[in-house]
Amino acid sequence: MESGTDEAYLAYVHGRIPALRRIGYLLCGDEHQADDLVQETITKLYARWPRIAAVDNVDAYTHTMLVRAFLDEKRRGWWRVRLFGSPPEHAAAVAGAAEDRTMLRGALAKVAPRQQAVLVLRYLCDQSVAEVAEILGCSEGTVKSQTTHGLNALRRILGEPRPVQRSGGGR
């Protein structure tokens, strides 16, 4: 790549790393795995930068790459090998909100990966249905149905009652 292109890439990435790490963490719930997702995304981004730099919405393109890296990881995750004898120790949980986050994170991890991605993007990253549909490469109707199924799965996992269904009428 030309040095001007490298400079534009570096400027873009340095400005987006915190947001990408946040989305990565929200998707997978693990700081190290989030860093791996971001690293994979920015590496692929670098290889395609000359073409991507001309895209209208580079952020949406990058978010799409990150979410796809997450979904790919979920699909191929069964073969991963752990190189340590026991899981690392975690810091002691603080009572209250931290326990709620931990419980929600655990429940979210049990939801299907695509539903998990939709819920994270919609509710934790505050993205619109149209933005999520663009990132995932699907229709807005698919995003809405995945949202409904994901929320119902979370309610079932957390033991909360399902919302009352209204008969007739539209959404």
C-alpha positions in Angstrom: 0.0 0.0 0.0 1.0 3.6 -0.5 2.1 5.4 2.6 -0.9 7.9 2.3 -3.3 4.9 2.3 -1.5 3.5 5.3 -1.9 6.8 7.1 -5.6 6.9 6.4 -6.0 3.3 7.6 -4.1 4.0 10.8 -6.0 7.1 11.5 -9.3 5.3 10.9 -8.4 2.3 13.1 -6.9 4.3 16.0 -10.1 6.3 16.1 -12.3 3.2 16.1 -10.5 0.7 18.3 -12.4 1.5 21.5 -15.8 1.2 19.8 -14.8 -2.0 18.1 -13.6 -3.5 21.3 -16.8 -2.5 23.0 -18.9 -4.2 20.3 -16.6 -7.2 20.4 -17.0 -7.5 24.1 -20.7 -7.1 24.0 -20.9 -9.9 21.4 -18.7 -12.5 23.1 -18.5 -11.4 26.8 -14.8 -12.0 27.1 -12.1 -9.2 26.8 -9.5 -11.5 25.2 -11.9 -13.0 22.7 -13.1 -9.4 21.9 -9.5 -8.4 21.3 -9.1 -11.4 19.0 -12.2 -10.4 17.0 -11.0 -6.8 16.7 -7.6 -8.0 15.6 -9.0 -10.3 13.0 -11.3 -7.5 11.8 -8.7 -4.8 11.5 -6.3 -7.3 9.8 -8.9 -8.1 7.1 -9.7 -4.4 6.9 -6.1 -3.5 6.2 -5.9 -6.1 3.4 -9.0 -4.6 1.8 -8.4 -0.9 2.7 -7.7 0.5 -0.8 -11.2 -0.7 -1.9 -13.0 -0.1 1.5 -11.7 3.5 1.9 -14.0 4.5 -1.0 -17.1 3.0 0.6 -19.8 5.5 1.8 -20.1 4.1 5.3 -16.8 2.5 6.4 -18.1 2.1 10.0 -21.0 0.0 8.8 -18.7 -2.1 6.7 -16.3 -2.6 9.6 -19.1 -3.5 12.0 -20.3 -6.0 9.4 -16.8 -7.6 9.3 -16.7 -7.7 13.1 -20.1 -9.4 13.5 -19.3 -11.9 10.8 -16.0 -12.7 12.5 -18.0 -13.3 15.7 -20.5 -15.5 13.9 -17.7 -17.4 12.1 -16.0 -18.0 15.5 -19.2 -19.4 16.9 -19.6 -21.8 14.0 -16.1 -23.1 14.2 -15.6 -22.8 17.9 -16.0 -26.5 18.7 -12.6 -27.5 17.5 -10.7 -24.9 19.5 -8.0 -26.3 21.9 -7.4 -24.8 25.3 -3.7 -24.7 26.2 -4.1 -24.5 30.0 -5.0 -27.1 32.6 -7.7 -25.1 34.3 -9.7 -22.0 33.6 -8.2 -18.7 34.7 -9.4 -17.2 37.9 -11.9 -14.3 37.6 -12.0 -11.2 39.8 -14.6 -11.4 42.5 -17.9 -10.1 41.4 -19.2 -6.9 43.0 -22.8 -7.2 44.3 -25.7 -5.6 42.5 -25.3 -4.4 38.9 -22.2 -6.5 38.3 -24.2 -9.7 39.3 -27.0 -8.6 36.9 -24.5 -8.1 34.1 -22.9 -11.5 34.8 -26.3 -13.2 34.8 -27.4 -11.4 31.6 -24.0 -12.2 29.9 -24.4 -15.9 30.8 -28.0 -16.0 29.5 -27.1 -14.1 26.3 -24.3 -16.6 25.7 -27.0 -19.4 25.6 -29.0 -17.7 22.9 -28.3 -18.7 19.2 -25.4 -16.7 17.8 -27.3 -14.8 15.2 -30.0 -13.9 17.7 -27.3 -12.9 20.1 -25.7 -10.6 17.5 -29.1 -9.0 16.8 -29.8 -8.4 20.5 -26.3 -6.9 21.1 -26.5 -4.6 18.1 -30.1 -3.5 18.7 -30.1 -3.0 22.5 -26.5 -2.7 23.6 -25.1 -0.8 20.6 -28.4 1.1 20.0 -28.5 0.4 16.3 -31.7 0.6 14.2 -33.4 -2.4 12.6 -32.2 -1.1 9.2 -28.6 -0.8 10.4 -28.6 -4.3 11.9 -30.1 -5.7 8.7 -27.3 -4.0 6.7 -24.6 -5.3 9.0 -25.9 -8.9 9.0 -26.9 -8.8 5.3 -30.5 -9.8 5.8 -33.9 -8.2 5.6 -35.4 -6.0 8.3 -38.1 -8.6 8.8 -35.4 -11.1 9.7 -33.9 -8.7 12.2 -37.3 -8.2 13.8 -38.1 -12.0 14.0 -34.6 -12.7 15.3 -35.1 -10.0 17.9 -38.4 -11.5 19.0 -37.0 -15.1 19.1 -33.9 -13.9 21.0 -35.9 -11.9 23.6 -38.2 -14.9 24.1 -35.1 -17.2 24.5 -33.6 -14.8 27.1 -36.9 -14.7 29.0 -37.1 -18.5 29.0 -33.5 -18.8 30.2 -33.9 -16.1 32.9 -37.3 -17.6 34.0 -39.3 -14.5 33.2 -42.8 -14.7 32.0 -43.5 -14.0 28.3 -45.2 -10.8 27.5 -49.0 -10.9 26.9 -49.8 -11.4 23.2 -52.4 -9.0 21.9 -54.9 -10.5 19.4 -55.4 -8.8 16.1 -53.8 -5.5 15.2 -50.4 -4.9 13.8 -47.0 -4.1 15.2 
